[in-house]
């Protein structure tokens, strides 16, 4: 059965029968494009206004700046794993590790807001910034590849999460962060992926995008290897 693409900027279910019984993916049509972003049916769409109030969600630009300048509008936010915010007990001496969770925030970055003269260089610097965050260790060097001839960049890092005293400790769990940036025609799209569990992280990396009637492509054509939170500067994604 052929599927009807969602309206631009809207979500829909792809009504395709799957003999294995797997639920059909949810889809999101990127506004003013032929890009359909596909993610597992068990993922849940969230309110972009609540990004700052959810664990393991991240976006480029401060909320007030995104609203006032319109430079980095959020197009979609989806969550994986446990959708509930894990509240820490007030009397706990240490943070309790959150249940496996994670999310993706999709933004469009407006080139008119880039400070550097070269939009491509500025965009690459934004994607690569996740490898230079304080306390994080890069998962690998920044990787470039093409999705249906669209230039795409990937960068990722990991770290132990912070305890209540601001110190990163294994007992608090880990945080995995990735940026995926695509230069699509004259537009710059950025997916920020954050998770506290390698399996969830790889689920998020495995979402797919489709250009027009072409076949769906995995957003990231490789998976992160197992990590203890320290990372390995010599590791390559796989």
N, C-alpha and C positions, 0 to 999 in steps of 0.2 A: 504494500500500500504506500503510495507516495505521500510525503508529508507536506503540509503547508507551512512555510516559514513564518515565524512570529512577526508581528508588526515591529518596525524599527524602534529600538529602545524598550521593547516589551519582552516578556518571557512566555514560553509556551512549552507544551509537551509534544514530542515527536510521535505521532500516532502510527508507529511501525510495529507490527507484531514480531515478537522474538520467541522462537520455539523453545528457547532455554528457560523462558519465564522471567528473564531479567527485565526489570522495569525500564521503559524507554527513557533516554536522557532528557533533561530539561534544556531548553535553548534560550539564548538571548541574542537578539539582533542588534548589533552595534549601530547606533543612529547614523544615518546618512552614509551607509556603506553596504557592501554585499557580504559582510562578515557575520557569520552565525557562530556564536560561542556556545559550546555544548559541555555540560557537566552532569555528573551522575544524579539520578532522580532523588537520591537520599540527601543530597546537599540542600541547604535551605537559604533562600534569599533573605537578606537582612536589610535593615534601614541604614543607609550610608551616614545619616546624621548621628548614629550611635557608635561610629567607629572608635571614637576616643574612649568609649565606655565598655568596650569589649576586649577581653584578653585575646591575644594572638590575632589582632587585626592591625594593619598599618597602612598608611597612605602618604603619598608625596604631598608636602605642603601642610602648614597648620590649618585647622578648620576655618578660622576667621579669614585667613588669606585666600583659601579656596573660594569662599563665599564673596569676599569683597573684590577680588581681582578677576575671578573666573579663569585663572591660569591652569588649574589642575582639577577640573570637574570630575567627580566620581560618577561613573556610569553604572556600575554594578558592584554589589558586595554579596558574596556567598560564603556560607560556613559549612564545615565538614566536622564529623565527629559529634561530640556532645554540644548541642546548641546553647546550653545554659551557661551563664556566667558563674564560675565557681567562686563562691564567696568564702573568704578566709575568716576563720573564727577570730574575734577581737582579742581573745586571751591567748591565742597561739603564739609561742615563742619563735616559731619559724613558719615560713610559707609552706603550705601543704601542696604538693604537686597537683596540678589540674588534671582532670581526666583527659584522654587523648582528644585533641581538638585542633582546629586550624581554620584558615579562611583565605579567600582571595579578594583583593580589591582591584577593580579595573578602572583605570583613569585615562583620560586623554590629556596630554601635556601640550599646551599651546606654545608653538615656537616663538610667538611674539614676546613671550615672557622669559625666554632664555637670555642669560646675561652674556654668554660668549658669542663671538661673531659667527661661529659655525654651529648651526643647529644640530648637525650630526654629532659633533664633538661634545656639545652640551648634553645631548640626550645620552650618549654613551657614558658620560661622567655620572649622570643620575643613576643609570642602571648599575654601574660599577660601585656606587657608593656603599652598597650593602657589604662589600668586602672590606670596608675600611671603618666599620663601626667600632666604637670603643669596646674592648673586651671580647670581640668576636674573632673567630679564625676562619679565613676563606675555605670553602669546600673545594675550590679549584680556581684556576685563572678564569677570567671572563671568557665566555665562549660565544662565537658568532656562527650563525647558520641561516638558511633561507627556508621560509614556509611559503610554498607556492610563489617563489621568486620575491617574497617580501623579506627584506633584511631584518634579522632578529638577533637579539643579544640576550645572554643569560649570565647571571652572577648569583652566587649564594654564599652564605656564611652560617656558622653555628656557634653556640656558646652555652655554658651552663646558665640557667636562669638565676636571677638575683634573689637573695633572701631578704628578710626585713631590714637587715643592716646594710643593704646595698652591695653585699659581697656575693659573687657568683659561686654556687656550691652544687655538686652533683646531686645532693639530697633534694634539691628544689626542682630538679628536672632540667630539661634542655629546651632551647629555643632555636628553631631552624628558620632561616629567612632567605627568600630568593626574589630577584627581580627579573622579569621578562619584558623586554622592550622591543616593539616592532615599529619599523618605519613603513607605514602603509600609505602608498601614494605620497601625498604631502602632509600626512598626519602622523602623530607620534602617540602610540598606545602603550600603556605601562600596566602590567599585572604585578602586584606585590603579593607574595605568597608567604604566609607565616604559619608555623605549626610547632607543637611541642612533642611530636611523636613522628619517628621516621616513616612509619607506614602511612599515616595521614598525610605527611609531607609529600610522599610519592604519589598518593592519590591525587593530590592537588596539582602536582606537576603533570599528571597524566590526562588532564582535561583536554578537550579537542576544539579545534576551530575549523570552519568550513568557509571557503571563498566561492560565492555563487553556487553553481551546481557541481563544483569540483568535489572530490572526495574529502572527508574530514582528515585533518592533520593533527597529530599530538602537539600540544603547545610546546612541550619540551621533549625532544626525541631521546631522552636518556633518563636514568633514575639516579638519585643520590645513593651512595653506598652507606653501609652502616657507620654510625659515628657515635663516639662516646661524649660528644659535646666539645671536644678539644679541636676536632678538625684535623686535616692533613693537607698542608700546603702543596704537597706533591701529588695529591690524589687527582684523578680525572673522573668526571661524571660517567656513570655507566647505567 
